[in-house]
């Protein structure tokens, strides 16, 4: 199944009316019984790749902010702005992280990613995230 697929199909043997599935690993989304037609079960399995991208990007940003917060104070608004700028600099210097964050922001919203990050600096980063995705297709 492709990474971004949102449908999973199982072909059932003609003489069977039972299908067993084991799903493991990180699964975002839901699974329901789906529909059976012509011995084909179309399971309502929705793997939410967008949610996964947002969660992974939020974890990357959280890690960067946590590291910077150990070395820089975040007491005043100016302190938080400094840490936010340093975080953006770090993202700019790591293209693979930057692209993951951009793809996540394009898949969801800035508000969604901010909700997933537990750091007061992230709210200052909102216009920075918007600027990061501007003009990127």
N, C-alpha and C positions, 0 to 999 in steps of 0.2 A: 504494500500500500504506500503510495507517495506520502511524504512527510506532511504535506498540507491538505491531504485528502480529508473529506468530511463524510465519506460513506464507506462502509465496509460490507462486502457481500460474501456470503457463504453459499456454496452449492451443496445441497443435501442429496444423499443417495435416494433413489426413487423409493426404495423399500423402507425408508426411515422417516419417522416423524419426530425425531429428537435431535437436537443440536446442543452440544456442550462446548463452551468456550472458556478458556482461562485467559484472563487479561492481567498483565502484571506491568510493573514499571510506572512511570509517571504518566497518568492519563488525566487529561483535563476535558471535561465534557460530561456526557451522559450516555447510557445505554438502555434502550428499552427493547421490547420484544419484536418490534417491527411488523412486517407483513410477510405472509407466505403465499406465493403464487407460482404455479408450475414447478413445485418442489424447490423453489429458490427463496431463501429467507433474506430479506433486505432488513438488516438490523438497524434500528435507529441509533446508530453509534456515531456520535458527533465528537470528534476530537478537536477541541478548540485550540488550534495552533496560535491564534491571536492571544489568547489568555496566557498560553505558555510563553510566548515571546515577551509579553508584558512582565510576567513574573521573573523571567530570566534577566531582562534588562533592569528591572527594579533591584534585583539582587546585585548586579554589577555596580549600579549607582550607589546602593547602600554600602557596599564594600569600600568604594572610593571615598565616600563621605565619612565613613567610620575611621578610615586610615588618616584622613586629613584632620578630622576632629581631635585626634590624639596629639597632633603637633601644632594646631592653631586653635585659639580660643573661639568660641561661638556665643559669646555673651551679648554683644551689641549687634545692631543691624549691620554696622560696618564690618564687624568680625565675620558675620554670616555671609555677607557679600563677598568678602575675601575668600572664604572657603568655597563658595559657589564658583567663583572665577577660577580658582585652582582646580576644582573638580572638572570644569569644562576644559581647561588646559590639558589635564591628564587624559580626558576622553579624546581630545583632538590629536594627542600624541600616539594613541593606540587605535589605528584605523579599524581593526576587527571589532573592538568594543564599540567604537563610534557607530559603525554600520548596524550592529545588533540593536543599539539603542534607537537609531533612526528608524529601522524596520519596525521595532516595537511601537514607537510613537506613531508611525503611519498606520499600523494595524489597530491601534486603540486611540486613546486620547491622553493628553498630558495629565488631565485630572485623574484618570485611572492609574497611571504610573505613580503619580504623587501619593495616592492613597496607599500604595503598597510599600512605600519607603518610610521608615521610622527615623526621621531626622529633620529638625526644624529648618535646616538650610535648604531643603528641597523646594520649599515654597518660593524662595527667592529665585530658584532656577527656572520657574515657569516660562518667563519670556526667553530665557536662554534656550530651552528645549524647542520653543516655537521657532526661534531663529535657526536652530540646528536643522530643522526639517524643511525650512523654507527653500524652495527651489530645487529640492531633491526629489527625483522621481523614483 
